[in-house]
Amino acid sequence: MVSVRTIFTGWFAGEISPFLSGRVDSEQYRYGLATCENWIPTIEGPLVKRTGFAMIREAAATSAWLTAFRRNVRQVI
């Protein structure tokens, strides 16, 4: 039995919608990703690792951290 492997050299469609998951006739499906976490697809083709945060200085003791309010842990934002 012969197996065929296709090499993809470009991910320029980025993340695609779950509604497009069965549309194999679409070019976006061919060059898209279901999930692209911590990677950035470039126009030229390859994926580039996303840069992280840089430590600038320690926070002051009087600093505050603002975040979105959630009633409970299971609440969808």
C-alpha positions as CSV (number, residue, x, y, z in Angstrom):
1,M,0.0,0.0,0.0
2,V,1.4,3.4,-0.9
3,S,1.2,6.3,1.5
4,V,1.3,9.9,0.4
5,R,2.7,12.6,2.6
6,T,2.1,16.3,1.8
7,I,4.6,18.9,2.9
8,F,3.1,22.2,3.9
9,T,5.5,25.1,3.7
10,G,3.0,27.9,4.6
11,W,0.5,28.6,7.3
12,F,-0.5,32.0,6.0
13,A,-4.3,31.5,6.7
14,G,-3.6,31.6,10.4
15,E,-6.2,30.2,12.8
16,I,-9.4,29.1,11.1
17,S,-12.9,28.9,12.5
18,P,-14.3,25.6,13.7
19,F,-17.1,26.1,11.2
20,L,-14.5,25.6,8.5
21,S,-13.2,22.3,9.9
22,G,-14.8,20.1,7.2
23,R,-14.3,22.2,4.2
24,V,-11.4,20.5,2.5
25,D,-12.1,22.2,-0.8
26,S,-11.2,25.6,0.7
27,E,-7.7,27.1,0.4
28,Q,-8.1,28.5,4.0
29,Y,-8.6,25.0,5.3
30,R,-5.4,23.8,3.5
31,Y,-3.2,26.6,4.8
32,G,-4.9,27.2,8.2
33,L,-4.4,25.9,11.7
34,A,-7.0,24.9,14.2
35,T,-5.0,26.2,17.1
36,C,-1.8,28.4,16.9
37,E,-0.7,29.0,20.5
38,N,2.6,30.8,21.1
39,W,3.4,30.8,17.4
40,I,2.9,33.6,14.8
41,P,2.2,32.6,11.2
42,T,4.1,34.9,8.8
43,I,3.2,36.0,5.3
44,E,6.3,34.3,3.9
45,G,5.2,30.9,5.2
46,P,6.9,29.6,8.3
47,L,5.7,29.8,11.9
48,V,7.8,32.0,14.2
49,K,7.9,31.4,18.0
50,R,6.2,34.2,19.9
51,T,8.5,36.2,22.1
52,G,7.9,36.3,25.8
53,F,7.8,39.0,28.4
54,A,10.8,40.8,29.7
55,M,11.4,41.5,33.4
56,I,11.8,45.3,33.7
57,R,11.8,45.7,37.4
58,E,10.2,44.4,40.6
59,A,6.7,45.8,41.4
60,A,6.2,48.2,44.2
61,A,4.6,47.0,47.4
62,T,1.6,49.3,46.8
63,S,1.0,48.0,43.2
64,A,-2.4,46.6,42.2
65,W,-3.2,43.9,39.7
66,L,-6.4,44.5,37.7
67,T,-8.2,41.6,36.2
68,A,-11.7,40.8,34.8
69,F,-14.3,39.9,37.3
70,R,-15.6,36.4,37.3
71,R,-18.3,35.1,39.6
72,N,-16.8,31.6,39.7
73,V,-14.0,29.6,38.1
74,R,-16.3,27.8,35.6
75,Q,-17.9,31.0,34.2
76,V,-17.2,31.5,30.5
77,I,-15.7,35.0,29.7
